[in-house]
Amino acid sequence: MRKCVNFGSILCLLGSIVAADAPGRTAWAAEPTEKVPVVLWVGGFAHDFEAFAKILSRELPKQAPLRIEVVRDAAFLDRPASQRPAVILMDHCYQSADGVMSKQQKAALLEWVRSGVGVVAVHASYYSFPEWKEVHALYGPRFIKHEKVDQYIVGRYVDRSHPITKDLPETFRLRSELYQSTPLPADCHLLATATDEGASVAHPSVWTRNYGKGRVVTILPAHWPDAYDVREFRQLIANSVLWTAGRLEK
């Protein structure tokens, strides 16, 4: 008696194998999973934040299971605990917290992270609110200065075993500005350094840190919108969001 072969099931199985083995895929890619709720906080001066928001909100969910809500002010910090995101993806540049955040919102941000909400701070977010000392405890070091604004930088991953970086290319190249910082404290974990293209002096560029129960990733490159058009750089951001949410452990 001839057995009936279900070709649909076979094709589905083959597709799963290909997806799981495809180079550059992260661990979650082989099977569907619940999307991570992310607030993408943009705004401020000296950058095209609307372009950043458009690219990231459109492209990151194609590379990771993320549900991204774009916000342009700090009002989301007034929400009750039940409506908190898993991760705050910061991409802003504010000279001062005055007029941007209330005293209650500033306290809420720090309390959320201490209680486990992740933070991924991209580029100028690391510089934002320079007079607010407490928020810079999220990152560890402090901004000193940046080099030429319209310059290509080359990043190199110094830890290829970390869940964020293990599936990424060894280097990345972006049009940005090179940030210089105070030395990384011992409780920061360096993932990547960067140099101006053609130069030899490397500076910390990507690192992680814990703040209470919250995981924080600081990513310094990305001054221009075309930096976000680099798929591998977006994957660094996506992997960082997944890791701070506790969803990228292997």
Secondary structure, DSSP 8 states (H G I E B T S, - for coil): ------HHHHHHHHHHHHHHHSTT--GGGGS----EEEEEEEEESSS-HHHHHHHHHHHHHHHSSEEEEEESSGGGGGS-GGG--SEEEEEEE-S-STTTS-HHHHHHHHHHHHTT-EEEEEGGGGTSSTT-GGGGGGTSS-EEEE--SSEEEEEEES-SSSTTTTTS-SEEEEEE--EEES---TT-EEEEEEEETT----EEEEEEEEETTEEEEEE----SGGGGG-HHHHHHHHHHHHHHTT----
